[in-house]
Amino acid sequence: MTSTNIRKPKIYLETTLFNYYFDKDRDAHADTVRLFKEIAEGKYEAYTSFYVIDELKKAKEPKRGKMIALVEQYGITVFALDKDAEKLADAYVEQGIIPLRYRMDGIHVAIAALNDLDMIISLNFEHIVNRKTKLGTAGINALHNCRIIEIFSPMEVKT
């Protein structure tokens, strides 16, 4: 009997997950905590970005510090600023997939695509976890020879 090496899924954690981790009254809190636990157990390689950290820094203390501490606590790799991701996000905006006002949501998807991740996990149902964004970003990514990213909420990701 031979064992096969199965690559761990590489996931990008969008800003909302860090927020829901501490919001015990939110419906998705338990699923978000479960996902972080699975990261700690080594079921996923977790990534986020400077853009997420920058968004988290806008929160008030003590929650801000707690959310940022999750990155180190769970060994989450942080991607740096990325001009190519910003350009890809601009393509999402130009095609009407992501509104200009929410360009940052497109940057999150673009970073995952450009860094060969498997999934972006988010609880932003308005601009990220929805059919329009899934189909639209897939089309733009294909045109730009980028990976097509699966977009899920933590409730949809189960190991």
Buried (B, 14 or more C-beta within 10 A) or exposed (E): EEEEEEEBBBBBBBBBBBBBBBBEEBEBBEBBBBBBEBBEEEBBBBBBBEBBBEBBEEBEEEBBEBBBEBBEEBEBEEBEEBEEBBEBBBBBBEEEBBEEEBBBBBBBBBBBBBBEBBBBBBBBEEBBBEEEBBEBBBBBBEEBEBBEBBBBBBBEBEE
